[in-house]
Amino acid sequence: MSEPPAPPEITPGTPEVDNAATVVTPEQGARDGDESKAHASAPDVDSREEDVAEGDPAEHDPAEDEPPEDDRAEHPPEDEAPEDEALEHDPGAPDVATTGSTASGGRSAGISAARNVVEWLTILGGALVVALVVTRFLVQAFFIPSLSMFPALNNGDRVLVNKLSYRLHEIHRGDLIVFERPSDDGSSQVKDLIKRVVALEGERIEARDGRVLIDGKALPEPYLAPSVQTTNLEPLVVPEGHVFVMGDNRDDSRDSRFFGPLPEELVIGRAFVKVWPLDDLELL
């Protein structure tokens, strides 16, 4: 028989762990129990990590993030109100957008109206200035109040007078001129007269047998009516700076036969067109 094993040696001062009983206090027991629970409940991180590392990585399908088509139809986006809700409006609630746009529209309309008024005033003012300049320096309309120029002009006709003509050239024989009534002829209240130029400065004018002679030669006058005779005209020489004028209706015209040769400085301009009546427009 073999000999039994020798008992273990016990070193003095060293407690025998396996055989010795350990005294545990209540507080230490409670602490040890909590630690045991913590270890028991902690997940096995290393195991999970190894499983993920060893296994095939899961492929992500982007379609899985999108909700099913039916779900999208049934649940509209939060930032878009349902159609029924968008159509509903509380009449009592103030419409801020409408109020703002109305106020803005009112201001725009007011500014536009003011701009239109200013534009029209500018146009009218400009037209008035142009009209004043034109009538003062260029063209002016005159009314014929008598039959002294018949048949060329009738009572009530209107003519346009070019005021610039005689600034560009001399007065010509046969011109119809508008002039200021000479101061020594107070027979009428009419301020301006219209007559035809018959003789120019330096020419000798006279009448014989009902006809006008210039420097002894008969003057053709196709503008006269066939039955018109020129009378009451004594021979004279037209002074420098003057013209001799008469009406075409010699028996019903007060002209240079009565107030003498006309100073050119009184001439306003030349009548060049008859504008009224409209059905009798013609150049003069």
Backbone as CSV, one residue per row, in Angstrom:
resi,resn,N_x,N_y,N_z,CA_x,CA_y,CA_z,C_x,C_y,C_z
1,MET,0.839,-1.185,0.000,0.000,0.000,0.000,0.862,1.218,0.000
2,SER,0.333,2.204,-0.746,1.068,3.473,-0.772,0.758,4.292,0.410
3,GLU,1.628,5.148,0.734,1.422,5.990,1.905,0.520,7.143,1.542
4,PRO,-0.356,7.535,2.481,-1.268,8.680,2.260,-0.454,9.925,2.107
5,PRO,-1.035,10.887,1.279,-0.322,12.148,1.083,-0.153,12.894,2.375
6,ALA,0.948,13.569,2.382,1.210,14.362,3.590,0.325,15.559,3.627
7,PRO,-0.155,15.953,4.766,-1.023,17.131,4.920,-0.255,18.361,4.541
8,PRO,-0.971,19.366,3.976,-0.312,20.595,3.587,0.258,21.315,4.764
9,GLU,1.361,21.951,4.431,1.991,22.722,5.476,1.325,24.072,5.582
10,ILE,1.187,24.419,6.782,0.551,25.717,7.073,1.616,26.625,7.598
11,THR,1.782,27.701,6.841,2.771,28.681,7.271,2.190,29.504,8.365
12,PRO,2.971,29.661,9.438,2.437,30.462,10.549,2.118,31.860,10.064
13,GLY,0.983,32.354,10.533,0.546,33.739,10.210,-0.198,33.828,8.935
14,THR,-0.295,32.743,8.064,-1.021,32.817,6.790,-2.326,32.106,6.932
15,PRO,-3.481,32.763,6.693,-4.777,32.111,6.874,-4.985,31.081,5.800
16,GLU,-5.688,30.069,6.095,-5.992,29.011,5.151,-7.282,29.371,4.451
17,VAL,-7.142,29.710,3.150,-8.288,30.259,2.432,-9.337,29.228,2.235
18,ASP,-8.985,28.061,1.737,-9.981,27.069,1.374,-10.754,26.593,2.572
19,ASN,-10.112,26.400,3.652,-10.768,25.786,4.801,-11.238,26.795,5.794
20,ALA,-10.656,27.967,5.789,-11.057,28.930,6.828,-12.365,29.563,6.454
21,ALA,-13.187,29.838,7.412,-14.486,30.529,7.221,-14.274,32.017,7.269
22,THR,-14.914,32.701,6.310,-14.777,34.177,6.233,-15.981,34.824,6.862
23,VAL,-15.719,35.740,7.718,-16.792,36.457,8.405,-17.171,37.674,7.566
24,VAL,-18.460,37.791,7.174,-18.955,38.892,6.321,-19.927,39.730,7.101
25,THR,-19.724,41.007,7.106,-20.644,41.928,7.795,-21.848,42.197,6.914
26,PRO,-23.013,42.662,7.504,-24.223,42.932,6.695,-23.981,43.963,5.599
27,GLU,-23.223,45.009,5.894,-22.996,46.054,4.896,-22.194,45.503,3.738
28,GLN,-21.189,44.701,4.029,-20.370,44.135,2.974,-21.168,43.193,2.107
29,GLY,-22.139,42.467,2.733,-22.975,41.563,1.943,-23.853,42.284,0.978
30,ALA,-24.416,43.362,1.445,-25.278,44.136,0.544,-24.490,44.687,-0.620
31,ARG,-23.270,45.162,-0.358,-22.445,45.716,-1.423,-22.062,44.660,-2.422
32,ASP,-21.705,43.466,-1.921,-21.347,42.390,-2.821,-22.510,41.954,-3.674
33,GLY,-23.730,42.009,-3.109,-24.920,41.637,-3.894,-25.179,42.595,-5.021
34,ASP,-24.993,43.886,-4.774,-25.216,44.879,-5.837,-24.246,44.689,-6.968
35,GLU,-22.969,44.414,-6.630,-21.980,44.230,-7.672,-22.303,43.006,-8.516
36,SER,-22.828,41.953,-7.853,-23.186,40.741,-8.584,-24.313,41.006,-9.566
37,LYS,-25.295,41.813,-9.098,-26.402,42.151,-10.015,-25.911,42.948,-11.204
38,ALA,-25.004,43.874,-10.940,-24.474,44.684,-12.034,-23.760,43.846,-13.052
39,HIS,-22.947,42.891,-12.583,-22.250,42.007,-13.512,-23.203,41.141,-14.262
40,ALA,-24.260,40.707,-13.588,-25.217,39.817,-14.257,-26.001,40.538,-15.336
41,SER,-26.376,41.841,-15.061,-27.202,42.583,-16.028,-26.407,43.211,-17.142
42,ALA,-25.119,43.389,-17.040,-24.315,44.040,-18.087,-24.282,43.183,-19.323
43,PRO,-24.505,43.727,-20.510,-24.500,42.929,-21.738,-23.112,42.518,-22.096
44,ASP,-23.066,41.439,-22.808,-21.794,40.896,-23.255,-21.379,41.654,-24.516
45,VAL,-20.670,42.798,-24.274,-20.299,43.664,-25.387,-19.360,42.975,-26.331
46,ASP,-18.393,42.253,-25.753,-17.403,41.604,-26.606,-18.062,40.588,-27.507
47,SER,-19.068,39.861,-26.973,-19.756,38.851,-27.784,-20.467,39.478,-28.954
48,ARG,-21.185,40.620,-28.637,-21.923,41.254,-29.719,-20.995,41.781,-30.785
49,GLU,-19.883,42.404,-30.352,-18.945,42.955,-31.316,-18.369,41.849,-32.184
50,GLU,-18.038,40.694,-31.562,-17.513,39.597,-32.358,-18.552,39.086,-33.336
51,ASP,-19.821,39.041,-32.892,-20.873,38.575,-33.804,-20.978,39.490,-35.011
52,VAL,-20.931,40.802,-34.763,-21.039,41.741,-35.877,-19.831,41.660,-36.787
53,ALA,-18.651,41.484,-36.170,-17.442,41.421,-36.985,-17.377,40.164,-37.794
54,GLU,-17.807,39.038,-37.215,-17.707,37.779,-37.906,-18.831,37.585,-38.924
55,GLY,-19.989,38.155,-38.656,-21.115,37.970,-39.568,-21.050,38.907,-40.749
56,ASP,-21.958,38.721,-41.804,-22.021,39.603,-42.983,-22.658,40.918,-42.596
57,PRO,-22.076,42.065,-43.009,-22.690,43.369,-42.679,-24.051,43.512,-43.359
58,ALA,-24.988,44.068,-42.584,-26.362,44.228,-43.099,-26.392,45.337,-44.136
59,GLU,-26.962,45.056,-45.333,-27.069,46.061,-46.388,-28.282,46.954,-46.127
60,HIS,-28.071,48.295,-46.276,-29.145,49.264,-45.981,-29.899,49.597,-47.250
61,ASP,-31.177,49.417,-47.226,-32.037,49.719,-48.374,-32.656,51.097,-48.184
62,PRO,-32.307,52.095,-49.026,-32.893,53.442,-48.828,-34.398,53.424,-48.905
63,ALA,-34.960,52.476,-49.603,-36.423,52.465,-49.733,-37.090,52.197,-48.404
64,GLU,-36.284,51.506,-47.457,-36.897,51.206,-46.163,-37.154,52.470,-45.367
65,ASP,-36.356,53.563,-45.630,-36.572,54.804,-44.885,-37.825,55.514,-45.334
66,GLU,-38.271,55.276,-46.563,-39.458,55.959,-47.054,-40.708,55.230,-46.619
67,PRO,-41.684,55.952,-46.172,-42.930,55.300,-45.745,-43.642,54.730,-46.945
68,PRO,-44.434,53.735,-46.726,-45.214,53.155,-47.837,-46.047,54.210,-48.526
69,GLU,-46.342,53.926,-49.795,-47.082,54.906,-50.600,-48.421,55.230,-49.991
70,ASP,-49.091,54.194,-49.461,-50.398,54.432,-48.841,-50.255,55.351,-47.653
71,ASP,-49.163,55.156,-46.850,-48.961,56.005,-45.684,-48.718,57.438,-46.100
72,ARG,-47.953,57.646,-47.172,-47.709,59.017,-47.618,-48.995,59.680,-48.086
73,ALA,-49.867,58.944,-48.717,-51.123,59.518,-49.176,-52.032,59.852,-48.017
74,GLU,-52.001,58.986,-46.976,-52.907,59.202,-45.859,-52.405,60.259,-44.910
75,HIS,-51.096,60.510,-44.901,-50.534,61.472,-43.957,-49.807,62.561,-44.733
76,PRO,-50.473,63.683,-45.038,-49.811,64.759,-45.784,-48.719,65.389,-44.948
77,PRO,-47.751,66.017,-45.611,-46.688,66.694,-44.855,-47.276,67.718,-43.902
78,GLU,-46.560,67.890,-42.776,-47.072,68.773,-41.732,-47.104,70.221,-42.191
79,ASP,-46.174,70.616,-43.129,-46.135,72.020,-43.516,-47.167,72.381,-44.558
80,GLU,-47.920,71.417,-45.075,-48.995,71.682,-46.022,-50.322,71.363,-45.368
81,ALA,-51.191,72.342,-45.339,-52.491,72.133,-44.729,-53.371,71.332,-45.661
82,PRO,-54.233,70.465,-45.130,-55.173,69.724,-45.982,-56.018,70.685,-46.801
83,GLU,-56.474,70.186,-47.954,-57.206,71.051,-48.885,-58.431,71.655,-48.240
84,ASP,-59.174,70.805,-47.471,-60.389,71.324,-46.845,-60.063,72.431,-45.861
85,GLU,-58.968,72.246,-45.096,-58.601,73.257,-44.120,-58.118,74.523,-44.823
86,ALA,-57.402,74.375,-45.971,-56.911,75.552,-46.674,-58.057,76.374,-47.244
87,LEU,-59.179,75.718,-47.581,-60.298,76.455,-48.171,-61.147,77.133,-47.122
88,GLU,-61.068,76.669,-45.899,-61.895,77.262,-44.855,-61.308,78.594,-44.432
89,HIS,-62.170,79.574,-44.187,-61.723,80.890,-43.759,-62.740,81.459,-42.795
90,ASP,-62.229,81.990,-41.737,-63.101,82.580,-40.733,-63.382,84.025,-41.123
91,PRO,-64.632,84.356,-41.456,-64.914,85.741,-41.886,-64.589,86.759,-40.815
92,GLY,-64.689,86.362,-39.573,-64.457,87.327,-38.494,-62.997,87.577,-38.227
93,ALA,-62.125,86.677,-38.686,-60.701,86.841,-38.410,-60.100,87.801,-39.426
94,PRO,-59.242,88.728,-38.982,-58.617,89.667,-39.928,-57.639,88.958,-40.818
95,ASP,-57.741,89.251,-42.110,-56.835,88.669,-43.091,-55.652,89.602,-43.239
96,VAL,-54.533,89.229,-42.590,-53.384,90.125,-42.556,-52.824,90.338,-43.949
97,ALA,-52.679,89.243,-44.727,-52.103,89.369,-46.064,-52.975,90.240,-46.957
98,THR,-54.327,90.001,-46.903,-55.243,90.787,-47.730,-55.230,92.242,-47.322
99,THR,-55.222,92.495,-46.016,-55.216,93.871,-45.537,-53.951,94.585,-45.997
100,GLY,-52.805,93.894,-45.874,-51.555,94.512,-46.305,-51.540,94.785,-47.788
101,SER,-52.002,93.802,-48.584,-51.993,94.003,-50.033,-52.974,95.096,-50.439
102,THR,-54.112,95.190,-49.742,-55.086,96.244,-50.047,-54.503,97.611,-49.764
103,ALA,-53.829,97.721,-48.599,-53.224,99.002,-48.262,-52.139,99.363,-49.265
104,SER,-51.314,98.355,-49.635,-50.269,98.603,-50.617,-50.862,98.994,-51.966
105,GLY,-51.948,98.285,-52.363,-52.605,98.631,-53.627,-53.190,100.028,-53.604
106,GLY,-53.761,100.427,-52.445,-54.309,101.778,-52.341,-53.232,102.832,-52.471
107,ARG,-52.087,102.585,-51.831,-50.994,103.542,-51.956,-50.485,103.610,-53.387
108,SER,-50.364,102.443,-54.035,-49.899,102.427,-55.425,-50.867,103.169,-56.339
109,ALA,-52.185,102.954,-56.118,-53.177,103.657,-56.937,-53.099,105.158,-56.726
110,GLY,-52.902,105.569,-55.456,-52.786,106.993,-55.183,-51.574,107.606,-55.843
111,ILE,-50.430,106.898,-55.780,-49.212,107.395,-56.409,-49.392,107.458,-57.922
112,SER,-50.035,106.419,-58.497,-50.258,106.412,-59.942,-51.164,107.562,-60.369
113,ALA,-52.228,107.820,-59.591,-53.130,108.928,-59.928,-52.407,110.259,-59.849
114,ALA,-51.595,110.433,-58.799,-50.841,111.681,-58.667,-49.865,111.846,-59.821
115,ARG,-49.230,110.743,-60.222,-48.298,110.803,-61.338,-49.018,111.175,-62.631
116,ASN,-50.222,110.625,-62.829,-50.997,110.956,-64.032,-51.369,112.431,-64.051
117,VAL,-51.766,112.950,-62.882,-52.126,114.371,-62.802,-50.925,115.239,-63.153
118,VAL,-49.762,114.884,-62.581,-48.550,115.663,-62.863,-48.201,115.594,-64.348
119,GLU,-48.320,114.398,-64.924,-48.003,114.253,-66.342,-48.934,115.086,-67.208
120,TRP,-50.245,115.056,-66.889,-51.197,115.833,-67.687,-50.964,117.335,-67.518
121,LEU,-50.671,117.762,-66.274,-50.380,119.175,-66.067,-49.135,119.592,-66.839
122,THR,-48.132,118.711,-66.852,-46.916,119.013,-67.607,-47.215,119.130,-69.098
123,ILE,-48.026,118.178,-69.606,-48.377,118.202,-71.027,-49.160,119.468,-71.373
124,LEU,-50.163,119.783,-70.529,-50.972,120.979,-70.795,-50.132,122.246,-70.691
125,GLY,-49.250,122.286,-69.670,-48.384,123.450,-69.532,-47.458,123.601,-70.719
126,GLY,-46.876,122.458,-71.158,-46.004,122.514,-72.325,-46.755,122.939,-73.579
127,ALA,-47.994,122.397,-73.727,-48.796,122.775,-74.894,-49.136,124.261,-74.867
128,LEU,-49.436,124.778,-73.662,-49.755,126.202,-73.546,-48.551,127.060,-73.908
129,VAL,-47.384,126.653,-73.410,-46.169,127.414,-73.731,-45.900,127.384,-75.232
130,VAL,-46.033,126.192,-75.826,-45.821,126.078,-77.272,-46.816,126.945,-78.035
131,ALA,-48.089,126.897,-77.583,-49.108,127.702,-78.267,-48.798,129.196,-78.168
132,LEU,-48.356,129.622,-76.983,-48.022,131.043,-76.822,-46.843,131.431,-77.706
133,VAL,-45.835,130.555,-77.762,-44.676,130.857,-78.594,-45.072,130.893,-80.069
134,VAL,-45.893,129.905,-80.471,-46.307,129.833,-81.871,-47.125,131.055,-82.266
135,THR,-48.138,131.407,-81.437,-48.991,132.547,-81.781,-48.249,133.877,-81.670
136,ARG,-47.233,133.911,-80.820,-46.503,135.171,-80.655,-45.486,135.390,-81.765
137,PHE,-44.850,134.326,-82.208,-43.749,134.491,-83.146,-43.944,133.793,-84.490
138,LEU,-44.824,132.795,-84.571,-44.886,132.006,-85.799,-46.204,132.143,-86.544
139,VAL,-47.258,131.563,-86.019,-48.532,131.502,-86.736,-49.672,131.907,-85.796
140,GLN,-50.624,132.631,-86.355,-51.796,133.037,-85.580,-53.032,133.011,-86.478
141,ALA,-54.147,132.611,-85.888,-55.407,132.574,-86.640,-56.139,133.906,-86.497
142,PHE,-56.792,134.320,-87.589,-57.561,135.569,-87.584,-58.931,135.329,-88.184
143,PHE,-59.886,136.083,-87.666,-61.286,136.005,-88.095,-61.582,137.163,-89.047
144,ILE,-62.282,136.839,-90.123,-62.624,137.862,-91.111,-64.021,138.414,-90.783
145,PRO,-64.136,139.695,-90.400,-65.422,140.226,-89.931,-66.258,140.941,-90.998
146,SER,-65.782,141.012,-92.249,-66.510,141.799,-93.253,-66.338,141.182,-94.636
147,LEU,-66.917,141.881,-95.634,-66.832,141.423,-97.017,-65.846,142.252,-97.842
148,SER,-64.925,142.945,-97.181,-64.015,143.821,-97.914,-63.049,143.053,-98.807
149,MET,-62.852,141.722,-98.496,-61.927,140.911,-99.293,-62.665,139.893,-100.161
150,PHE,-63.950,140.063,-100.331,-64.722,139.168,-101.187,-64.297,139.396,-102.649
151,PRO,-64.165,138.352,-103.455,-64.579,136.956,-103.241,-63.500,136.025,-102.660
152,ALA,-62.264,136.555,-102.444,-61.219,135.682,-101.904,-61.578,135.195,-100.508
153,LEU,-62.116,136.105,-99.685,-62.508,135.772,-98.312,-63.913,136.275,-98.064
154,ASN,-64.674,135.448,-97.345,-66.059,135.799,-97.033,-66.187,136.168,-95.566
155,ASN,-67.294,136.755,-95.228,-67.563,137.116,-93.841,-67.640,135.846,-92.978
156,GLY,-66.834,135.804,-91.881,-66.829,134.634,-91.003,-65.726,133.638,-91.291
157,ASP,-64.995,133.835,-92.370,-63.868,132.929,-92.663,-62.759,133.132,-91.631
158,ARG,-61.911,132.101,-91.544,-60.739,132.183,-90.656,-59.496,131.826,-91.462
159,VAL,-58.426,132.570,-91.184,-57.178,132.363,-91.896,-56.032,132.218,-90.898
160,LEU,-54.965,131.567,-91.359,-53.741,131.492,-90.571,-52.739,132.477,-91.145
161,VAL,-52.079,133.185,-90.246,-51.130,134.216,-90.644,-49.736,133.818,-90.194
162,ASN,-48.804,133.816,-91.150,-47.409,133.508,-90.868,-46.698,134.798,-90.453
163,LYS,-46.305,134.833,-89.176,-45.665,136.036,-88.659,-44.170,136.083,-88.974
164,LEU,-43.645,134.967,-89.435,-42.210,134.901,-89.682,-41.840,135.262,-91.122
165,SER,-42.849,135.327,-91.972,-42.577,135.507,-93.402,-41.710,136.717,-93.685
166,TYR,-42.105,137.876,-93.192,-41.418,139.100,-93.574,-40.179,139.374,-92.747
167,ARG,-39.814,138.393,-91.889,-38.488,138.435,-91.270,-37.474,137.719,-92.171
168,LEU,-38.036,136.949,-93.127,-37.177,136.168,-94.020,-37.079,136.779,-95.415
169,HIS,-38.118,137.507,-95.825,-38.083,138.108,-97.155,-38.943,139.374,-97.165
170,GLU,-38.865,140.100,-98.257,-39.599,141.356,-98.394,-41.072,141.094,-98.722
171,ILE,-41.880,142.115,-98.505,-43.290,142.038,-98.870,-43.406,142.048,-100.396
172,HIS,-44.287,141.175,-100.889,-44.471,141.071,-102.341,-45.830,141.630,-102.745
173,ARG,-45.877,142.111,-103.961,-47.147,142.565,-104.496,-48.104,141.371,-104.624
174,GLY,-49.363,141.572,-104.251,-50.373,140.532,-104.303,-50.529,139.762,-102.994
175,ASP,-49.611,139.971,-102.040,-49.745,139.285,-100.748,-50.975,139.782,-99.997
176,LEU,-51.629,138.853,-99.314,-52.670,139.231,-98.349,-51.993,139.400,-96.999
177,ILE,-52.055,140.616,-96.445,-51.372,140.896,-95.193,-52.370,141.318,-94.123
178,VAL,-52.053,140.929,-92.900,-52.805,141.383,-91.722,-51.956,142.433,-91.029
179,PHE,-52.566,143.540,-90.652,-51.815,144.647,-90.057,-52.676,145.352,-89.008
180,GLU,-51.977,146.083,-88.187,-52.666,146.885,-87.179,-53.265,148.124,-87.859
181,ARG,-54.484,148.438,-87.448,-55.140,149.611,-88.031,-54.336,150.871,-87.703
182,PRO,-54.070,151.701,-88.701,-53.330,152.942,-88.442,-54.049,153.824,-87.428
183,SER,-53.286,154.515,-86.635,-53.861,155.325,-85.545,-54.713,156.481,-86.084
184,ASP,-54.429,156.946,-87.296,-55.201,158.071,-87.824,-56.491,157.629,-88.497
185,ASP,-56.801,156.332,-88.457,-58.059,155.840,-89.021,-58.922,155.324,-87.868
186,GLY,-59.797,156.172,-87.387,-60.646,155.804,-86.250,-62.056,155.485,-86.651
187,SER,-62.228,154.981,-87.866,-63.570,154.742,-88.364,-64.195,153.448,-87.862
188,SER,-63.413,152.570,-87.230,-63.937,151.272,-86.798,-63.258,150.845,-85.505
189,GLN,-63.940,149.960,-84.780,-63.396,149.417,-83.544,-62.539,148.187,-83.796
190,VAL,-62.481,147.718,-85.049,-61.667,146.550,-85.365,-60.196,146.936,-85.272
191,LYS,-59.437,146.132,-84.516,-58.028,146.469,-84.285,-57.151,146.092,-85.458
192,ASP,-57.362,144.900,-86.025,-56.513,144.396,-87.100,-57.314,144.301,-88.388
193,LEU,-56.657,144.588,-89.510,-57.299,144.540,-90.813,-56.536,143.583,-91.725
194,ILE,-57.215,143.122,-92.789,-56.567,142.303,-93.797,-56.851,142.913,-95.165
195,LYS,-55.787,143.167,-95.929,-55.905,143.753,-97.270,-54.855,143.128,-98.179
196,ARG,-54.953,143.500,-99.487,-53.996,142.983,-100.470,-53.002,144.099,-100.833
197,VAL,-51.730,143.697,-100.924,-50.687,144.654,-101.307,-50.786,144.891,-102.819
198,VAL,-50.949,146.184,-103.193,-51.102,146.539,-104.605,-49.864,147.248,-105.138
199,ALA,-49.232,148.086,-104.311,-48.052,148.823,-104.765,-46.994,148.811,-103.662
200,LEU,-45.724,148.805,-104.062,-44.595,148.763,-103.129,-43.925,150.135,-103.064
201,GLU,-42.990,150.260,-102.137,-42.304,151.542,-101.940,-41.594,151.998,-103.235
202,GLY,-41.725,153.305,-103.468,-41.076,153.887,-104.655,-41.894,153.783,-105.926
203,GLU,-43.035,153.107,-105.910,-43.848,152.955,-107.121,-44.933,154.042,-107.154
204,ARG,-45.281,154.407,-108.413,-46.348,155.378,-108.610,-47.632,154.617,-108.921
205,ILE,-48.695,154.871,-108.160,-49.959,154.169,-108.333,-51.057,155.189,-108.644
206,GLU,-51.950,154.777,-109.542,-53.104,155.594,-109.894,-54.178,154.711,-110.508
207,ALA,-55.373,155.238,-110.688,-56.476,154.485,-111.297,-56.973,155.252,-112.510
208,ARG,-57.201,154.510,-113.652,-57.761,155.091,-114.865,-58.799,154.127,-115.418
209,ASP,-59.927,154.673,-115.701,-61.025,153.894,-116.297,-61.354,152.651,-115.466
210,GLY,-61.253,152.790,-114.166,-61.606,151.696,-113.272,-60.520,150.660,-113.071
211,ARG,-59.338,150.924,-113.644,-58.224,149.977,-113.521,-57.049,150.638,-112.801
212,VAL,-56.229,149.791,-112.171,-55.054,150.276,-111.428,-53.853,150.264,-112.355
213,LEU,-53.088,151.375,-112.295,-51.856,151.482,-113.073,-50.685,151.652,-112.113
214,ILE,-49.624,150.905,-112.332,-48.383,151.019,-111.564,-47.296,151.519,-112.525
215,ASP,-46.810,152.727,-112.190,-45.801,153.368,-113.039,-46.291,153.450,-114.489
216,GLY,-47.606,153.763,-114.635,-48.214,153.969,-115.938,-48.650,152.710,-116.629
217,LYS,-48.469,151.518,-116.063,-48.852,150.264,-116.704,-50.013,149.624,-115.945
218,ALA,-50.970,149.069,-116.677,-52.131,148.431,-116.058,-51.686,147.205,-115.259
219,LEU,-52.241,147.086,-114.094,-51.894,145.965,-113.202,-52.897,144.845,-113.382
220,PRO,-52.455,143.625,-113.785,-53.390,142.495,-113.850,-53.865,142.118,-112.444
221,GLU,-55.155,141.981,-112.292,-55.719,141.619,-110.976,-56.751,140.512,-111.153
222,PRO,-56.306,139.250,-111.334,-57.240,138.154,-111.557,-58.079,137.806,-110.330
223,TYR,-57.713,138.289,-109.187,-58.438,137.988,-107.941,-59.707,138.832,-107.789
224,LEU,-59.914,139.831,-108.661,-61.101,140.678,-108.569,-62.272,140.039,-109.308
225,ALA,-63.464,140.333,-108.833,-64.660,139.928,-109.574,-64.716,140.728,-110.880
226,PRO,-65.273,140.153,-111.927,-65.259,140.830,-113.247,-65.894,142.215,-113.230
227,SER,-66.849,142.443,-112.404,-67.572,143.719,-112.433,-66.946,144.800,-111.556
228,VAL,-65.873,144.503,-110.838,-65.267,145.451,-109.890,-64.507,146.546,-110.649
229,GLN,-64.734,147.801,-110.214,-64.041,148.961,-110.747,-63.295,149.658,-109.600
230,THR,-62.082,150.138,-109.910,-61.286,150.848,-108.893,-61.455,152.342,-109.126
231,THR,-61.968,152.995,-108.117,-62.209,154.441,-108.199,-61.614,155.115,-106.964
232,ASN,-61.738,156.454,-106.981,-61.300,157.245,-105.828,-59.828,157.011,-105.504
233,LEU,-58.991,156.989,-106.527,-57.551,156.783,-106.327,-56.770,157.825,-107.128
234,GLU,-56.258,158.805,-106.400,-55.433,159.836,-107.021,-53.993,159.335,-107.158
235,PRO,-53.288,159.819,-108.184,-51.895,159.374,-108.356,-51.028,159.780,-107.161
236,LEU,-50.168,158.810,-106.743,-49.196,159.101,-105.666,-48.041,158.115,-105.738
237,VAL,-46.929,158.490,-105.139,-45.752,157.626,-105.049,-45.685,157.075,-103.626
238,VAL,-45.531,155.756,-103.537,-45.494,155.096,-102.214,-44.170,155.435,-101.542
239,PRO,-44.238,155.972,-100.311,-43.003,156.337,-99.605,-42.163,155.110,-99.237
240,GLU,-40.898,155.347,-98.955,-40.011,154.269,-98.524,-40.484,153.697,-97.190
241,GLY,-40.413,152.395,-97.070,-40.842,151.723,-95.837,-42.348,151.620,-95.725
242,HIS,-43.074,151.833,-96.851,-44.529,151.757,-96.848,-44.995,150.863,-98.004
243,VAL,-46.244,150.439,-97.933,-46.897,149.715,-99.017,-48.295,150.297,-99.188
244,PHE,-48.837,150.109,-100.386,-50.200,150.585,-100.667,-51.097,149.355,-100.725
245,VAL,-52.186,149.355,-99.905,-53.061,148.179,-99.782,-54.494,148.575,-100.126
246,MET,-55.225,147.590,-100.706,-56.652,147.771,-100.967,-57.362,146.442,-100.800
247,GLY,-58.673,146.519,-100.561,-59.490,145.327,-100.489,-59.906,144.875,-101.873
248,ASP,-60.180,143.567,-102.040,-60.608,143.070,-103.356,-62.002,143.561,-103.698
249,ASN,-62.823,143.787,-102.705,-64.164,144.328,-102.930,-64.054,145.856,-102.826
250,ARG,-63.604,146.474,-103.933,-63.204,147.885,-103.902,-64.329,148.827,-103.478
251,ASP,-65.564,148.476,-103.743,-66.664,149.375,-103.385,-67.061,149.238,-101.911
252,ASP,-66.516,148.215,-101.207,-66.890,147.992,-99.797,-65.636,147.775,-98.950
253,SER,-64.609,148.591,-99.212,-63.351,148.433,-98.473,-62.786,149.798,-98.106
254,ARG,-62.403,149.924,-96.853,-61.717,151.127,-96.380,-60.242,150.780,-96.269
255,ASP,-59.417,151.370,-97.124,-58.026,150.968,-97.247,-57.127,152.181,-97.449
256,SER,-55.984,151.968,-98.167,-55.006,153.052,-98.323,-55.564,154.231,-99.104
257,ARG,-56.666,154.078,-99.793,-57.305,155.203,-100.465,-57.863,156.188,-99.449
258,PHE,-58.034,155.697,-98.180,-58.600,156.553,-97.135,-57.556,156.933,-96.077
259,PHE,-56.744,155.946,-95.643,-55.755,156.271,-94.580,-54.325,156.351,-95.099
260,GLY,-54.140,156.262,-96.445,-52.827,156.479,-97.031,-51.971,155.227,-97.028
261,PRO,-50.758,155.327,-97.572,-49.829,154.194,-97.588,-49.579,153.670,-96.173
262,LEU,-49.411,152.335,-96.072,-49.293,151.674,-94.763,-47.828,151.491,-94.387
263,PRO,-47.429,151.940,-93.189,-46.060,151.680,-92.722,-45.840,150.173,-92.550
264,GLU,-44.714,149.669,-93.056,-44.437,148.245,-92.958,-44.313,147.766,-91.512
265,GLU,-43.995,148.646,-90.626,-43.833,148.266,-89.213,-45.154,147.843,-88.567
266,LEU,-46.277,148.197,-89.226,-47.577,147.796,-88.693,-48.013,146.413,-89.193
267,VAL,-47.257,145.860,-90.124,-47.625,144.562,-90.694,-47.365,143.456,-89.677
268,ILE,-48.373,142.611,-89.432,-48.260,141.482,-88.497,-47.722,140.251,-89.207
269,GLY,-48.243,139.987,-90.393,-47.785,138.821,-91.124,-48.592,138.596,-92.380
270,ARG,-48.304,137.479,-93.041,-48.961,137.156,-94.306,-49.976,136.043,-94.109
271,ALA,-51.205,136.268,-94.572,-52.234,135.226,-94.549,-51.932,134.249,-95.677
272,PHE,-51.725,132.976,-95.315,-51.295,132.018,-96.337,-52.276,130.862,-96.558
273,VAL,-53.256,130.686,-95.663,-54.207,129.600,-95.871,-55.527,129.934,-95.181
274,LYS,-56.602,129.551,-95.860,-57.938,129.678,-95.254,-58.273,128.333,-94.612
275,VAL,-58.570,128.339,-93.328,-58.801,127.090,-92.589,-60.262,126.893,-92.203
276,TRP,-61.100,127.913,-92.417,-62.507,127.791,-92.109,-63.318,128.594,-93.124
277,PRO,-64.389,127.982,-93.625,-64.989,126.685,-93.288,-64.151,125.519,-93.847
278,LEU,-64.337,124.355,-93.217,-63.513,123.205,-93.551,-63.702,122.734,-94.981
279,ASP,-64.885,122.935,-95.534,-65.121,122.472,-96.900,-64.606,123.474,-97.943
280,ASP,-63.935,124.549,-97.469,-63.435,125.555,-98.401,-61.965,125.875,-98.086
281,LEU,-61.200,124.842,-97.656,-59.788,125.044,-97.355,-59.036,125.364,-98.649
282,GLU,-58.164,126.388,-98.574,-57.367,126.721,-99.744,-56.199,127.627,-99.351
283,LEU,-55.151,127.551,-100.182,-54.024,128.444,-99.994,-54.359,129.805,-100.568
284,LEU,-53.822,130.849,-99.962,-54.121,132.220,-100.370,-52.899,132.822,-101.096
